[in-house]
Amino acid sequence: MRIGLIGTGRIGAFHAETLAGLPAVTGVVVHDADERSARAVADRIGATRAADLDGLLGSGVDGVVIAAPTFAHAELILAAARAGLPVFCEKPVAGTLQETDAVLAALDGTGVPLHIGFQRRFDAGYLAVREAVADGRLGWTHTLRACTSDPAPPHAGYIPGSGGIFRDCSVHDYDIVRWVTGREVVEVYATGANRGEEFFAAAGDVDTGVTLLTLDDGTLATCTATRYNGAGYDVRLEVCGSRGTLVAGLTDHSPLTSAEGAAWPAGTPHPGFMERFLDAYRAELSAFTEVVAGTRPSPCTGRDARAALAVADAATRSRAEGRPVRLATVAA
Ligand SMILES: NC(=O)c1ccc[n+]([C@@H]2O[C@H](COP(=O)([O-])OP(=O)(O)OC[C@H]3O[C@@H](n4cnc5c(N)ncnc54)[C@H](O)[C@@H]3O)[C@@H](O)[C@H]2O)c1
């Protein structure tokens, strides 16, 4: 099958290489608003370049991968759907719940599948934890501890358009907490701090945030996120139950040091998300080829992405107002 790729920036260029290496993919057509970027990626992976969006959508591709910036997602998803093409879109569907709802309503009844890119759902550790929760090995779960820690902040210009740390970083944890437990979030309390560079506060954001989630069965989950984890890139989930605890992301690459002098973890930390989730991104795009082929439903739907965004919105409001927020008050 042939896949169209829209957006060849940081994650798009990475997805281009992955797509080109998938056995199911016989050709890739790329388009980027920045022609030089598209040309460079097309040359590198041996893809065809489309000069504009219509050119890509009309090029005979079987499905479309969207890796343009968040503000462009809604419009691009709708354009691909109008062309009848299955869509993979990097998270989120759109920047706001209102816009997300408009996209989902437009897709309803069209039969066009939408797969949103929450790649942790394809990571071996997270998959194992989900299975252990589902088969009851851990007993009943009482506490989840999720963390998303970046070694260093992105450039200052990225922050004002990022949606804030809860929508940009913790949203992955909100999605995975729902997916691992199969439960819904009912209440959110979030707080944050700025002890790093001033551009976070200037954008109304924080460089470090903590969210406390209450799930509908009473399980409690904390999601921590920071832009200043000097020890290295750290993405983990600890699931603690009445009979056992299982941790995803605790490997020789974990940027942790034992205060008691234990010699483990012994390896070097992953530099960032691309190295940490290399296999997961490949499995995710491979799953999308099955969605395109019609052999599996979307493994992460627009409704899933909406649910994670609603938690992020609640966290953003909770921090701003300094109080717990019931999800029903933002998600309706
Ligand atoms: N799942 C993940 O782990 C993960 C990681 C990083 C980024 N993302 C998501 O991926 C998206 C892209 O992020 P990025 O860091 O690669 O951004 P980026 O700015 O590096 O790249 C975006 C590219 O899209 C192009 N572009 C802009 N508007 C366009 C349009 N209308 N049509 C075609 N091309 C257009 C830009 O020229 C640029 O090359 C964001 O929505 C982000 O949330 C997800």
The ligand as an SDF file (V2000), in Angstrom:
LIG
                    3D

 44 48  0  0  0  0  0  0  0  0999 V2000
    3.4530   11.1210   19.9670 N   0  0  0  0  0  0  0  0  0  0  0  0
    4.5660   11.7390   20.2640 C   0  0  0  0  0  0  0  0  0  0  0  0
    5.3970   11.2140   20.9890 O   0  0  0  0  0  0  0  0  0  0  0  0
    4.8510   13.0800   19.6830 C   0  0  0  0  0  0  0  0  0  0  0  0
    6.1460   13.6100   19.7670 C   0  0  0  0  0  0  0  0  0  0  0  0
    6.4020   14.8410   19.1650 C   0  0  0  0  0  0  0  0  0  0  0  0
    5.3870   15.5340   18.5130 C   0  0  0  0  0  0  0  0  0  0  0  0
    4.1280   15.0070   18.4720 N   0  0  0  0  0  0  0  0  0  0  0  0
    3.0440   15.7160   17.7730 C   0  0  0  0  0  0  0  0  0  0  0  0
    3.4030   15.7790   16.3930 O   0  0  0  0  0  0  0  0  0  0  0  0
    3.0030   17.0110   15.8350 C   0  0  0  0  0  0  0  0  0  0  0  0
    4.1940   17.6550   15.1260 C   0  0  0  0  0  0  0  0  0  0  0  0
    5.1970   17.9500   16.0670 O   0  0  0  0  0  0  0  0  0  0  0  0
    6.7270   18.2460   15.6180 P   0  0  0  0  0  0  0  0  0  0  0  0
    7.4810   18.4050   16.8710 O   0  0  0  0  0  0  0  0  0  0  0  0
    7.1800   17.2380   14.6030 O   0  0  0  0  0  0  0  0  0  0  0  0
    6.5450   19.6780   14.9020 O   0  0  0  0  0  0  0  0  0  0  0  0
    7.5490   20.3900   13.8810 P   0  0  0  0  0  0  0  0  0  0  0  0
    7.2490   21.8300   13.9970 O   0  0  0  0  0  0  0  0  0  0  0  0
    8.9450   19.8980   14.0490 O   0  0  0  0  0  0  0  0  0  0  0  0
    7.0810   19.8640   12.4280 O   0  0  0  0  0  0  0  0  0  0  0  0
    5.8640   20.2120   11.8360 C   0  0  0  0  0  0  0  0  0  0  0  0
    6.0390   20.2610   10.3140 C   0  0  0  0  0  0  0  0  0  0  0  0
    4.7650   20.4760    9.7140 O   0  0  0  0  0  0  0  0  0  0  0  0
    4.8880   21.4600    8.6730 C   0  0  0  0  0  0  0  0  0  0  0  0
    3.5980   22.0980    8.5090 N   0  0  0  0  0  0  0  0  0  0  0  0
    3.0390   23.1240    9.2060 C   0  0  0  0  0  0  0  0  0  0  0  0
    1.7780   23.3610    8.7920 N   0  0  0  0  0  0  0  0  0  0  0  0
    1.5420   22.4700    7.7860 C   0  0  0  0  0  0  0  0  0  0  0  0
    0.4230   22.2250    6.9560 C   0  0  0  0  0  0  0  0  0  0  0  0
   -0.7230   22.9000    7.0880 N   0  0  0  0  0  0  0  0  0  0  0  0
    0.5340   21.2560    6.0110 N   0  0  0  0  0  0  0  0  0  0  0  0
    1.6720   20.5460    5.8740 C   0  0  0  0  0  0  0  0  0  0  0  0
    2.7650   20.7440    6.6490 N   0  0  0  0  0  0  0  0  0  0  0  0
    2.6920   21.6760    7.5940 C   0  0  0  0  0  0  0  0  0  0  0  0
    6.0000   22.3750    9.1460 C   0  0  0  0  0  0  0  0  0  0  0  0
    6.6030   23.0490    8.0530 O   0  0  0  0  0  0  0  0  0  0  0  0
    6.9500   21.3810    9.8380 C   0  0  0  0  0  0  0  0  0  0  0  0
    7.8960   20.8540    8.9360 O   0  0  0  0  0  0  0  0  0  0  0  0
    2.4150   17.8570   16.9780 C   0  0  0  0  0  0  0  0  0  0  0  0
    1.0130   17.8270   16.8900 O   0  0  0  0  0  0  0  0  0  0  0  0
    2.8770   17.1510   18.2420 C   0  0  0  0  0  0  0  0  0  0  0  0
    1.8870   17.2030   19.2780 O   0  0  0  0  0  0  0  0  0  0  0  0
    3.8610   13.7930   19.0290 C   0  0  0  0  0  0  0  0  0  0  0  0
  1  2  1  0
  2  3  2  0
  2  4  1  0
  4  5  1  0
  4 44  2  0
  5  6  2  0
  6  7  1  0
  7  8  2  0
  8  9  1  0
  8 44  1  0
  9 10  1  0
  9 42  1  0
 10 11  1  0
 11 12  1  0
 11 40  1  0
 12 13  1  0
 13 14  1  0
 14 15  2  0
 14 16  1  0
 14 17  1  0
 17 18  1  0
 18 19  2  0
 18 20  1  0
 18 21  1  0
 21 22  1  0
 22 23  1  0
 23 24  1  0
 23 38  1  0
 24 25  1  0
 25 26  1  0
 25 36  1  0
 26 27  1  0
 26 35  1  0
 27 28  2  0
 28 29  1  0
 29 30  1  0
 29 35  2  0
 30 31  1  0
 30 32  2  0
 32 33  1  0
 33 34  2  0
 34 35  1  0
 36 37  1  0
 36 38  1  0
 38 39  1  0
 40 41  1  0
 40 42  1  0
 42 43  1  0
M  CHG  2   8   1  16  -1
M  END
$$$$
